Amino acid sequence: MVQSIKKISILGSTGSIGISTLDICRQHPDRFEVVGLAAGRNIDLLLQQISEFKPKIVSIHSEEDYQNLSSKIPTTTEIVFGSSGTCAVATLSECDLVISAIVGAAGLAPTLAAIEEGKDIGLANKESMVIAGEIMSERAAKNNVKILPVDSEHSAIFQCLNGENVKDVNKIILTASGGPFLHTAPNEFEHITKEQALKHPNWDMGAKITIDSASMMNKGLEVMEAHWLFNMPIEKIDVVVHPQSIIHSMVEFVDASVVAQLGEPDMRVPIAYALSYPRRMTTQVTPLDLTKHRELTFYKPDLEKFKCLKLAFQVASKGKTYAPVLNAANEVAVAAFLQDQIRFIQIPELIDVCLQAHMPISIDSIDTILSADSWARKFVITSIGNIS
C-alpha cells in the first residue's frame, strides 16, 4: 500500500526544534511535505528554509519583517505576519500535523487555533499545556485531535505507556540532567554568569529553555505538562536527576516493574516519533552504545538549591491561576537575566514574590488565563525596577 504524504506546518521553524523537525522532513521527502512555516526574526535562516522546502504559507514576526521578506521569496508562497499570521499557518486547511515549537505563552493561541481546526499537534511548546492544560485537553478531545509530545521526557513517557493501562501506573518518573549547576555549591549561585548558565552539558537548545534547565524550572513546567498530557495526579509524578541524559524518562507500574526509554540526547528522536506515530522511522541519530557510557547515575533534586523546581511543585498542587502566573513571571525574569538586568539567583526570588502577591481565581476561560498572565508580567517588570 502506498503511504500518503503527511503535510506539516511548523510554528517556530528557525528555533532548535524547528530546525531538527526540518532535518527529519529532509531525510524523508517521500513521507512529509512542509506546507507552512512560522518564524520570529531570523529572516536569513527562514529564507533558506523557504528556498528548500517551498511552503504554501510563511509567517514572520512583524510588518517590517514582512516588507523585508516580500521581495525575496517566490510569489507562490503567501506571506503573513504577527500573531494572526502564525494562527493562519497553524490552521492551513491542507495541513495534517502542526509542530508547536514557539517558546513560551505566545504558543498558546496558535496551538489552540490548530486544535479547533482538527489538526493533530506535535507539542514542543510545554507552556501552553502548563497554563491551559484543562482547556487544551478538553478541546483536543472534542475535536478528536491527538496531542503528541515532542519534549524528550514526555515522548519517553508516551512511548513507555504505549499499550499499557494507565490504571496500572504507580508513578511517572521524569529525568533531569541537572543542568550546568548540579554540583555547584548553593553559596556560589550568587555569582553565576549568563555565559555559565547558557552552557548546557548535554542538549543544544534555545536561550530561554537553556536558562530554564539551569534553574530547573524546565523540569517543574514538565511536571505540570505531564499532569495534563497523561491525566496523572501530581503526587504520582516524580523527578530524578540523571546527568547523562541517556534515560529520557520512566514509568513505574503497580507490580514494581519500571519501563524506561533510552537513547542518545538528540531531539530528532522524539520529533521523528511524533511525526511518524504510530510507526517509527530512521533518524540518522547515532545508536546508543551503553558500553561506552558505562555508568548511569541518579540523584534526588535539591529543592532548596533549585528553588524554581520547588516553586513549580507547589504551584502544580494549588491549581487555579497560579500556573499562568508562575509561567509568565518566569518568562519575564529569564528575559531580564538574559538582558543582564538581574542576577541568576533573583529569578526564583522574583517568581516567589509574584506568586505571593497573586490573588488566584478558578480558570473558566482563556481570557482568565491571559488576564493572569498579563498581571504577572506587569508585576515582575515593576519588581525588577525596584530591585535593580
Contacts in CASP RR format, 6 or more apart in sequence:
PFRMAT RR
TARGET T0000
AUTHOR 0000-0000-0000
METHOD contacts of the structure
MODEL  1
MVQSIKKISILGSTGSIGISTLDICRQHPDRFEVVGLAAGRNIDLLLQQI
SEFKPKIVSIHSEEDYQNLSSKIPTTTEIVFGSSGTCAVATLSECDLVIS
AIVGAAGLAPTLAAIEEGKDIGLANKESMVIAGEIMSERAAKNNVKILPV
DSEHSAIFQCLNGENVKDVNKIILTASGGPFLHTAPNEFEHITKEQALKH
PNWDMGAKITIDSASMMNKGLEVMEAHWLFNMPIEKIDVVVHPQSIIHSM
VEFVDASVVAQLGEPDMRVPIAYALSYPRRMTTQVTPLDLTKHRELTFYK
PDLEKFKCLKLAFQVASKGKTYAPVLNAANEVAVAAFLQDQIRFIQIPEL
IDVCLQAHMPISIDSIDTILSADSWARKFVITSIGNIS
3 30 0 8 1.000
3 31 0 8 1.000
5 30 0 8 1.000
5 31 0 8 1.000
5 32 0 8 1.000
5 33 0 8 1.000
6 31 0 8 1.000
6 32 0 8 1.000
6 33 0 8 1.000
6 96 0 8 1.000
6 97 0 8 1.000
6 275 0 8 1.000
7 32 0 8 1.000
7 33 0 8 1.000
7 34 0 8 1.000
7 35 0 8 1.000
7 94 0 8 1.000
7 95 0 8 1.000
7 96 0 8 1.000
7 97 0 8 1.000
8 21 0 8 1.000
8 25 0 8 1.000
8 32 0 8 1.000
8 33 0 8 1.000
8 34 0 8 1.000
8 35 0 8 1.000
8 36 0 8 1.000
8 95 0 8 1.000
8 96 0 8 1.000
8 97 0 8 1.000
8 98 0 8 1.000
8 99 0 8 1.000
8 275 0 8 1.000
9 34 0 8 1.000
9 35 0 8 1.000
9 36 0 8 1.000
9 37 0 8 1.000
9 38 0 8 1.000
9 89 0 8 1.000
9 90 0 8 1.000
9 92 0 8 1.000
9 95 0 8 1.000
9 97 0 8 1.000
9 98 0 8 1.000
9 99 0 8 1.000
9 114 0 8 1.000
9 119 0 8 1.000
10 18 0 8 1.000
10 21 0 8 1.000
10 22 0 8 1.000
10 34 0 8 1.000
10 36 0 8 1.000
10 37 0 8 1.000
10 38 0 8 1.000
10 98 0 8 1.000
10 99 0 8 1.000
10 101 0 8 1.000
11 38 0 8 1.000
11 86 0 8 1.000
11 89 0 8 1.000
11 90 0 8 1.000
11 98 0 8 1.000
11 99 0 8 1.000
11 100 0 8 1.000
11 101 0 8 1.000
11 102 0 8 1.000
11 107 0 8 1.000
11 110 0 8 1.000
11 111 0 8 1.000
11 125 0 8 1.000
12 18 0 8 1.000
12 37 0 8 1.000
12 38 0 8 1.000
12 39 0 8 1.000
12 40 0 8 1.000
12 99 0 8 1.000
12 101 0 8 1.000
12 102 0 8 1.000
13 19 0 8 1.000
13 21 0 8 1.000
13 22 0 8 1.000
13 37 0 8 1.000
13 38 0 8 1.000
13 39 0 8 1.000
13 46 0 8 1.000
13 49 0 8 1.000
13 101 0 8 1.000
14 39 0 8 1.000
14 40 0 8 1.000
14 42 0 8 1.000
14 45 0 8 1.000
14 46 0 8 1.000
14 49 0 8 1.000
15 39 0 8 1.000
15 42 0 8 1.000
15 101 0 8 1.000
15 206 0 8 1.000
16 204 0 8 1.000
16 205 0 8 1.000
16 206 0 8 1.000
16 267 0 8 1.000
17 99 0 8 1.000
17 101 0 8 1.000
17 124 0 8 1.000
17 150 0 8 1.000
17 267 0 8 1.000
17 271 0 8 1.000
18 99 0 8 1.000
18 101 0 8 1.000
19 45 0 8 1.000
20 267 0 8 1.000
20 268 0 8 1.000
20 271 0 8 1.000
21 99 0 8 1.000
21 101 0 8 1.000
21 271 0 8 1.000
21 275 0 8 1.000
22 34 0 8 1.000
22 49 0 8 1.000
22 52 0 8 1.000
22 53 0 8 1.000
23 268 0 8 1.000
24 32 0 8 1.000
24 268 0 8 1.000
24 271 0 8 1.000
24 272 0 8 1.000
24 275 0 8 1.000
24 283 0 8 1.000
25 32 0 8 1.000
25 33 0 8 1.000
25 34 0 8 1.000
25 53 0 8 1.000
25 275 0 8 1.000
26 52 0 8 1.000
27 282 0 8 1.000
27 283 0 8 1.000
27 284 0 8 1.000
28 281 0 8 1.000
31 275 0 8 1.000
31 276 0 8 1.000
31 281 0 8 1.000
32 275 0 8 1.000
34 53 0 8 1.000
34 54 0 8 1.000
34 55 0 8 1.000
35 55 0 8 1.000
35 56 0 8 1.000
35 57 0 8 1.000
35 92 0 8 1.000
35 94 0 8 1.000
35 95 0 8 1.000
36 55 0 8 1.000
36 56 0 8 1.000
36 57 0 8 1.000
36 58 0 8 1.000
36 89 0 8 1.000
36 92 0 8 1.000
36 95 0 8 1.000
37 46 0 8 1.000
37 49 0 8 1.000
37 50 0 8 1.000
37 53 0 8 1.000
37 55 0 8 1.000
37 57 0 8 1.000
37 58 0 8 1.000
37 59 0 8 1.000
37 89 0 8 1.000
38 58 0 8 1.000
38 59 0 8 1.000
38 85 0 8 1.000
38 86 0 8 1.000
38 89 0 8 1.000
38 90 0 8 1.000
38 102 0 8 1.000
38 110 0 8 1.000
39 45 0 8 1.000
39 46 0 8 1.000
39 49 0 8 1.000
39 58 0 8 1.000
39 59 0 8 1.000
39 60 0 8 1.000
39 61 0 8 1.000
40 46 0 8 1.000
40 60 0 8 1.000
40 61 0 8 1.000
40 65 0 8 1.000
41 60 0 8 1.000
41 61 0 8 1.000
41 62 0 8 1.000
41 65 0 8 1.000
43 60 0 8 1.000
43 65 0 8 1.000
43 68 0 8 1.000
43 69 0 8 1.000
46 58 0 8 1.000
46 60 0 8 1.000
46 69 0 8 1.000
47 69 0 8 1.000
47 72 0 8 1.000
47 73 0 8 1.000
49 55 0 8 1.000
50 58 0 8 1.000
50 73 0 8 1.000
50 74 0 8 1.000
50 77 0 8 1.000
54 74 0 8 1.000
54 76 0 8 1.000
54 77 0 8 1.000
55 77 0 8 1.000
56 76 0 8 1.000
56 77 0 8 1.000
56 78 0 8 1.000
56 92 0 8 1.000
56 94 0 8 1.000
57 77 0 8 1.000
57 78 0 8 1.000
57 79 0 8 1.000
57 80 0 8 1.000
57 88 0 8 1.000
57 89 0 8 1.000
57 92 0 8 1.000
58 69 0 8 1.000
58 73 0 8 1.000
58 77 0 8 1.000
58 78 0 8 1.000
58 79 0 8 1.000
58 80 0 8 1.000
58 89 0 8 1.000
59 79 0 8 1.000
59 80 0 8 1.000
59 81 0 8 1.000
59 82 0 8 1.000
59 85 0 8 1.000
59 86 0 8 1.000
59 88 0 8 1.000
59 89 0 8 1.000
60 66 0 8 1.000
60 69 0 8 1.000
60 79 0 8 1.000
60 80 0 8 1.000
60 81 0 8 1.000
60 82 0 8 1.000
61 81 0 8 1.000
61 82 0 8 1.000
62 81 0 8 1.000
62 82 0 8 1.000
63 81 0 8 1.000
63 82 0 8 1.000
65 81 0 8 1.000
66 79 0 8 1.000
66 80 0 8 1.000
66 81 0 8 1.000
69 79 0 8 1.000
70 79 0 8 1.000
73 79 0 8 1.000
80 88 0 8 1.000
80 89 0 8 1.000
83 106 0 8 1.000
83 109 0 8 1.000
83 110 0 8 1.000
86 102 0 8 1.000
86 107 0 8 1.000
86 109 0 8 1.000
86 110 0 8 1.000
87 109 0 8 1.000
87 110 0 8 1.000
87 113 0 8 1.000
89 110 0 8 1.000
90 98 0 8 1.000
90 100 0 8 1.000
90 110 0 8 1.000
90 111 0 8 1.000
90 113 0 8 1.000
90 114 0 8 1.000
90 117 0 8 1.000
90 119 0 8 1.000
91 113 0 8 1.000
91 114 0 8 1.000
91 116 0 8 1.000
91 117 0 8 1.000
91 119 0 8 1.000
93 117 0 8 1.000
95 114 0 8 1.000
95 119 0 8 1.000
96 119 0 8 1.000
96 120 0 8 1.000
97 119 0 8 1.000
97 120 0 8 1.000
97 121 0 8 1.000
97 122 0 8 1.000
97 274 0 8 1.000
97 275 0 8 1.000
98 110 0 8 1.000
98 111 0 8 1.000
98 114 0 8 1.000
98 119 0 8 1.000
98 120 0 8 1.000
98 121 0 8 1.000
98 122 0 8 1.000
99 122 0 8 1.000
99 124 0 8 1.000
99 150 0 8 1.000
99 271 0 8 1.000
99 274 0 8 1.000
99 275 0 8 1.000
100 107 0 8 1.000
100 110 0 8 1.000
100 111 0 8 1.000
100 114 0 8 1.000
100 121 0 8 1.000
100 122 0 8 1.000
100 123 0 8 1.000
100 124 0 8 1.000
100 125 0 8 1.000
100 128 0 8 1.000
101 124 0 8 1.000
101 125 0 8 1.000
101 150 0 8 1.000
102 110 0 8 1.000
102 125 0 8 1.000
103 125 0 8 1.000
103 127 0 8 1.000
103 206 0 8 1.000
103 208 0 8 1.000
103 209 0 8 1.000
104 125 0 8 1.000
104 127 0 8 1.000
104 128 0 8 1.000
104 208 0 8 1.000
104 327 0 8 1.000
104 331 0 8 1.000
105 127 0 8 1.000
105 128 0 8 1.000
105 131 0 8 1.000
105 324 0 8 1.000
105 327 0 8 1.000
105 328 0 8 1.000
105 331 0 8 1.000
105 373 0 8 1.000
107 125 0 8 1.000
107 127 0 8 1.000
107 128 0 8 1.000
108 125 0 8 1.000
108 127 0 8 1.000
108 128 0 8 1.000
108 131 0 8 1.000
108 132 0 8 1.000
108 366 0 8 1.000
108 369 0 8 1.000
111 121 0 8 1.000
111 123 0 8 1.000
111 125 0 8 1.000
111 128 0 8 1.000
111 136 0 8 1.000
112 128 0 8 1.000
112 132 0 8 1.000
112 135 0 8 1.000
112 136 0 8 1.000
112 139 0 8 1.000
112 366 0 8 1.000
114 121 0 8 1.000
115 121 0 8 1.000
115 136 0 8 1.000
115 139 0 8 1.000
115 140 0 8 1.000
115 143 0 8 1.000
115 145 0 8 1.000
116 139 0 8 1.000
116 143 0 8 1.000
117 143 0 8 1.000
118 143 0 8 1.000
118 144 0 8 1.000
118 145 0 8 1.000
119 145 0 8 1.000
120 145 0 8 1.000
120 146 0 8 1.000
120 147 0 8 1.000
120 148 0 8 1.000
121 140 0 8 1.000
121 145 0 8 1.000
121 146 0 8 1.000
121 147 0 8 1.000
121 148 0 8 1.000
122 147 0 8 1.000
122 148 0 8 1.000
122 149 0 8 1.000
122 150 0 8 1.000
122 274 0 8 1.000
123 129 0 8 1.000
123 147 0 8 1.000
123 148 0 8 1.000
123 149 0 8 1.000
123 150 0 8 1.000
123 151 0 8 1.000
123 154 0 8 1.000
123 229 0 8 1.000
123 274 0 8 1.000
124 150 0 8 1.000
124 151 0 8 1.000
124 271 0 8 1.000
126 151 0 8 1.000
126 154 0 8 1.000
126 221 0 8 1.000
126 222 0 8 1.000
126 225 0 8 1.000
127 221 0 8 1.000
127 327 0 8 1.000
127 331 0 8 1.000
128 136 0 8 1.000
129 136 0 8 1.000
129 147 0 8 1.000
129 224 0 8 1.000
129 225 0 8 1.000
129 228 0 8 1.000
129 229 0 8 1.000
130 221 0 8 1.000
130 224 0 8 1.000
130 225 0 8 1.000
130 323 0 8 1.000
130 327 0 8 1.000
131 323 0 8 1.000
131 324 0 8 1.000
131 327 0 8 1.000
131 369 0 8 1.000
131 373 0 8 1.000
132 324 0 8 1.000
132 363 0 8 1.000
132 366 0 8 1.000
132 369 0 8 1.000
133 228 0 8 1.000
134 228 0 8 1.000
134 363 0 8 1.000
135 363 0 8 1.000
135 365 0 8 1.000
135 366 0 8 1.000
135 369 0 8 1.000
136 147 0 8 1.000
136 228 0 8 1.000
137 147 0 8 1.000
137 228 0 8 1.000
137 231 0 8 1.000
139 145 0 8 1.000
140 146 0 8 1.000
140 147 0 8 1.000
146 277 0 8 1.000
147 229 0 8 1.000
148 158 0 8 1.000
148 273 0 8 1.000
148 274 0 8 1.000
148 277 0 8 1.000
149 155 0 8 1.000
149 157 0 8 1.000
149 158 0 8 1.000
149 225 0 8 1.000
149 229 0 8 1.000
149 270 0 8 1.000
149 274 0 8 1.000
150 267 0 8 1.000
150 270 0 8 1.000
150 271 0 8 1.000
150 274 0 8 1.000
151 222 0 8 1.000
151 225 0 8 1.000
151 270 0 8 1.000
152 248 0 8 1.000
152 249 0 8 1.000
152 265 0 8 1.000
152 267 0 8 1.000
152 269 0 8 1.000
152 270 0 8 1.000
153 174 0 8 1.000
153 175 0 8 1.000
153 222 0 8 1.000
153 226 0 8 1.000
153 248 0 8 1.000
153 249 0 8 1.000
154 222 0 8 1.000
154 225 0 8 1.000
154 226 0 8 1.000
154 229 0 8 1.000
154 249 0 8 1.000
155 248 0 8 1.000
155 261 0 8 1.000
155 269 0 8 1.000
155 270 0 8 1.000
155 273 0 8 1.000
155 274 0 8 1.000
156 247 0 8 1.000
156 248 0 8 1.000
156 249 0 8 1.000
156 250 0 8 1.000
156 260 0 8 1.000
156 261 0 8 1.000
156 270 0 8 1.000
157 172 0 8 1.000
157 174 0 8 1.000
157 226 0 8 1.000
157 229 0 8 1.000
157 230 0 8 1.000
157 249 0 8 1.000
157 251 0 8 1.000
157 261 0 8 1.000
158 229 0 8 1.000
158 230 0 8 1.000
158 273 0 8 1.000
159 261 0 8 1.000
159 273 0 8 1.000
160 249 0 8 1.000
160 250 0 8 1.000
160 251 0 8 1.000
160 259 0 8 1.000
160 260 0 8 1.000
160 261 0 8 1.000
161 169 0 8 1.000
161 230 0 8 1.000
161 251 0 8 1.000
164 251 0 8 1.000
164 253 0 8 1.000
164 259 0 8 1.000
166 230 0 8 1.000
166 231 0 8 1.000
166 232 0 8 1.000
168 253 0 8 1.000
168 254 0 8 1.000
168 255 0 8 1.000
169 232 0 8 1.000
169 236 0 8 1.000
169 251 0 8 1.000
169 252 0 8 1.000
169 253 0 8 1.000
169 254 0 8 1.000
170 236 0 8 1.000
170 252 0 8 1.000
170 253 0 8 1.000
170 254 0 8 1.000
170 256 0 8 1.000
171 236 0 8 1.000
171 237 0 8 1.000
171 238 0 8 1.000
171 251 0 8 1.000
171 252 0 8 1.000
172 226 0 8 1.000
172 230 0 8 1.000
172 232 0 8 1.000
172 236 0 8 1.000
172 237 0 8 1.000
172 238 0 8 1.000
172 249 0 8 1.000
172 250 0 8 1.000
172 251 0 8 1.000
172 252 0 8 1.000
173 238 0 8 1.000
173 239 0 8 1.000
173 240 0 8 1.000
173 249 0 8 1.000
173 250 0 8 1.000
173 251 0 8 1.000
173 252 0 8 1.000
173 258 0 8 1.000
174 219 0 8 1.000
174 222 0 8 1.000
174 223 0 8 1.000
174 226 0 8 1.000
174 237 0 8 1.000
174 238 0 8 1.000
174 239 0 8 1.000
174 240 0 8 1.000
174 249 0 8 1.000
175 239 0 8 1.000
175 240 0 8 1.000
175 241 0 8 1.000
175 242 0 8 1.000
175 245 0 8 1.000
175 247 0 8 1.000
175 248 0 8 1.000
175 249 0 8 1.000
175 250 0 8 1.000
176 216 0 8 1.000
176 218 0 8 1.000
176 219 0 8 1.000
176 239 0 8 1.000
176 240 0 8 1.000
176 241 0 8 1.000
176 242 0 8 1.000
176 301 0 8 1.000
177 200 0 8 1.000
177 201 0 8 1.000
177 202 0 8 1.000
177 203 0 8 1.000
177 213 0 8 1.000
177 241 0 8 1.000
177 242 0 8 1.000
177 243 0 8 1.000
177 244 0 8 1.000
177 245 0 8 1.000
178 213 0 8 1.000
178 216 0 8 1.000
178 241 0 8 1.000
178 243 0 8 1.000
178 301 0 8 1.000
179 200 0 8 1.000
179 201 0 8 1.000
179 202 0 8 1.000
179 213 0 8 1.000
179 214 0 8 1.000
179 216 0 8 1.000
179 243 0 8 1.000
180 196 0 8 1.000
180 197 0 8 1.000
180 199 0 8 1.000
180 200 0 8 1.000
180 201 0 8 1.000
180 214 0 8 1.000
181 189 0 8 1.000
181 192 0 8 1.000
181 196 0 8 1.000
181 197 0 8 1.000
181 214 0 8 1.000
181 305 0 8 1.000
182 241 0 8 1.000
182 243 0 8 1.000
182 299 0 8 1.000
184 192 0 8 1.000
186 304 0 8 1.000
186 305 0 8 1.000
189 305 0 8 1.000
189 344 0 8 1.000
189 345 0 8 1.000
190 343 0 8 1.000
190 345 0 8 1.000
192 214 0 8 1.000
192 343 0 8 1.000
192 344 0 8 1.000
192 345 0 8 1.000
193 344 0 8 1.000
194 337 0 8 1.000
194 338 0 8 1.000
194 340 0 8 1.000
194 344 0 8 1.000
197 210 0 8 1.000
197 211 0 8 1.000
197 214 0 8 1.000
197 215 0 8 1.000
197 337 0 8 1.000
197 344 0 8 1.000
198 207 0 8 1.000
198 210 0 8 1.000
198 211 0 8 1.000
198 214 0 8 1.000
200 210 0 8 1.000
200 213 0 8 1.000
200 214 0 8 1.000
201 243 0 8 1.000
202 243 0 8 1.000
202 244 0 8 1.000
202 245 0 8 1.000
202 265 0 8 1.000
203 210 0 8 1.000
203 213 0 8 1.000
203 245 0 8 1.000
203 265 0 8 1.000
203 267 0 8 1.000
205 213 0 8 1.000
207 338 0 8 1.000
208 331 0 8 1.000
208 334 0 8 1.000
208 335 0 8 1.000
208 338 0 8 1.000
209 218 0 8 1.000
211 334 0 8 1.000
211 337 0 8 1.000
211 338 0 8 1.000
211 347 0 8 1.000
212 218 0 8 1.000
212 221 0 8 1.000
212 308 0 8 1.000
212 330 0 8 1.000
212 334 0 8 1.000
213 219 0 8 1.000
214 344 0 8 1.000
215 306 0 8 1.000
215 308 0 8 1.000
215 309 0 8 1.000
215 334 0 8 1.000
215 344 0 8 1.000
215 347 0 8 1.000
215 348 0 8 1.000
216 301 0 8 1.000
216 306 0 8 1.000
216 308 0 8 1.000
216 309 0 8 1.000
217 308 0 8 1.000
217 309 0 8 1.000
217 311 0 8 1.000
217 312 0 8 1.000
217 330 0 8 1.000
217 334 0 8 1.000
217 347 0 8 1.000
219 239 0 8 1.000
219 301 0 8 1.000
219 309 0 8 1.000
219 312 0 8 1.000
220 239 0 8 1.000
220 308 0 8 1.000
220 309 0 8 1.000
220 312 0 8 1.000
220 313 0 8 1.000
220 316 0 8 1.000
221 312 0 8 1.000
221 327 0 8 1.000
223 234 0 8 1.000
223 237 0 8 1.000
223 239 0 8 1.000
223 312 0 8 1.000
223 313 0 8 1.000
223 316 0 8 1.000
224 234 0 8 1.000
224 312 0 8 1.000
224 315 0 8 1.000
224 316 0 8 1.000
224 323 0 8 1.000
226 232 0 8 1.000
226 237 0 8 1.000
227 233 0 8 1.000
227 234 0 8 1.000
227 237 0 8 1.000
227 316 0 8 1.000
234 313 0 8 1.000
234 316 0 8 1.000
234 317 0 8 1.000
239 301 0 8 1.000
239 309 0 8 1.000
240 298 0 8 1.000
240 299 0 8 1.000
240 300 0 8 1.000
240 301 0 8 1.000
241 298 0 8 1.000
241 299 0 8 1.000
241 300 0 8 1.000
241 301 0 8 1.000
242 296 0 8 1.000
242 297 0 8 1.000
242 298 0 8 1.000
242 299 0 8 1.000
243 297 0 8 1.000
243 299 0 8 1.000
244 293 0 8 1.000
244 295 0 8 1.000
244 296 0 8 1.000
244 297 0 8 1.000
245 265 0 8 1.000
246 262 0 8 1.000
246 263 0 8 1.000
246 264 0 8 1.000
246 265 0 8 1.000
246 288 0 8 1.000
246 290 0 8 1.000
246 293 0 8 1.000
246 296 0 8 1.000
247 260 0 8 1.000
247 261 0 8 1.000
247 262 0 8 1.000
247 296 0 8 1.000
248 260 0 8 1.000
248 261 0 8 1.000
248 262 0 8 1.000
248 263 0 8 1.000
248 270 0 8 1.000
249 260 0 8 1.000
249 261 0 8 1.000
250 258 0 8 1.000
250 259 0 8 1.000
250 260 0 8 1.000
250 261 0 8 1.000
251 258 0 8 1.000
251 259 0 8 1.000
251 260 0 8 1.000
252 258 0 8 1.000
253 259 0 8 1.000
262 288 0 8 1.000
262 290 0 8 1.000
263 269 0 8 1.000
263 288 0 8 1.000
264 285 0 8 1.000
264 286 0 8 1.000
264 287 0 8 1.000
264 288 0 8 1.000
266 283 0 8 1.000
266 285 0 8 1.000
266 286 0 8 1.000
268 283 0 8 1.000
268 284 0 8 1.000
268 285 0 8 1.000
269 283 0 8 1.000
269 285 0 8 1.000
272 280 0 8 1.000
272 281 0 8 1.000
272 283 0 8 1.000
273 280 0 8 1.000
275 281 0 8 1.000
301 309 0 8 1.000
303 309 0 8 1.000
303 310 0 8 1.000
303 313 0 8 1.000
304 310 0 8 1.000
307 348 0 8 1.000
307 352 0 8 1.000
308 330 0 8 1.000
308 347 0 8 1.000
308 348 0 8 1.000
308 351 0 8 1.000
311 326 0 8 1.000
311 348 0 8 1.000
311 351 0 8 1.000
311 352 0 8 1.000
311 355 0 8 1.000
312 326 0 8 1.000
315 322 0 8 1.000
315 323 0 8 1.000
315 325 0 8 1.000
315 326 0 8 1.000
315 355 0 8 1.000
316 323 0 8 1.000
318 360 0 8 1.000
319 360 0 8 1.000
320 360 0 8 1.000
320 361 0 8 1.000
320 362 0 8 1.000
320 363 0 8 1.000
321 358 0 8 1.000
321 360 0 8 1.000
321 361 0 8 1.000
321 362 0 8 1.000
321 363 0 8 1.000
321 368 0 8 1.000
321 369 0 8 1.000
321 372 0 8 1.000
322 355 0 8 1.000
322 358 0 8 1.000
322 360 0 8 1.000
324 363 0 8 1.000
324 369 0 8 1.000
324 372 0 8 1.000
324 373 0 8 1.000
324 376 0 8 1.000
325 354 0 8 1.000
325 355 0 8 1.000
325 358 0 8 1.000
325 360 0 8 1.000
325 372 0 8 1.000
325 373 0 8 1.000
325 375 0 8 1.000
325 376 0 8 1.000
326 351 0 8 1.000
326 355 0 8 1.000
326 376 0 8 1.000
327 373 0 8 1.000
328 372 0 8 1.000
328 373 0 8 1.000
328 374 0 8 1.000
328 376 0 8 1.000
328 377 0 8 1.000
328 380 0 8 1.000
329 350 0 8 1.000
329 351 0 8 1.000
329 354 0 8 1.000
329 355 0 8 1.000
329 376 0 8 1.000
329 377 0 8 1.000
329 379 0 8 1.000
329 380 0 8 1.000
330 347 0 8 1.000
330 351 0 8 1.000
331 377 0 8 1.000
332 350 0 8 1.000
332 376 0 8 1.000
332 377 0 8 1.000
332 380 0 8 1.000
332 381 0 8 1.000
332 384 0 8 1.000
333 342 0 8 1.000
333 346 0 8 1.000
333 347 0 8 1.000
333 350 0 8 1.000
333 351 0 8 1.000
333 380 0 8 1.000
333 384 0 8 1.000
334 347 0 8 1.000
336 342 0 8 1.000
336 350 0 8 1.000
336 380 0 8 1.000
336 384 0 8 1.000
337 343 0 8 1.000
337 344 0 8 1.000
337 346 0 8 1.000
337 347 0 8 1.000
341 384 0 8 1.000
341 388 0 8 1.000
342 350 0 8 1.000
342 384 0 8 1.000
342 387 0 8 1.000
342 388 0 8 1.000
346 387 0 8 1.000
350 380 0 8 1.000
350 383 0 8 1.000
350 384 0 8 1.000
350 387 0 8 1.000
351 380 0 8 1.000
353 383 0 8 1.000
354 376 0 8 1.000
354 379 0 8 1.000
354 380 0 8 1.000
354 383 0 8 1.000
357 379 0 8 1.000
358 372 0 8 1.000
358 375 0 8 1.000
358 376 0 8 1.000
361 368 0 8 1.000
361 372 0 8 1.000
362 368 0 8 1.000
363 369 0 8 1.000
END
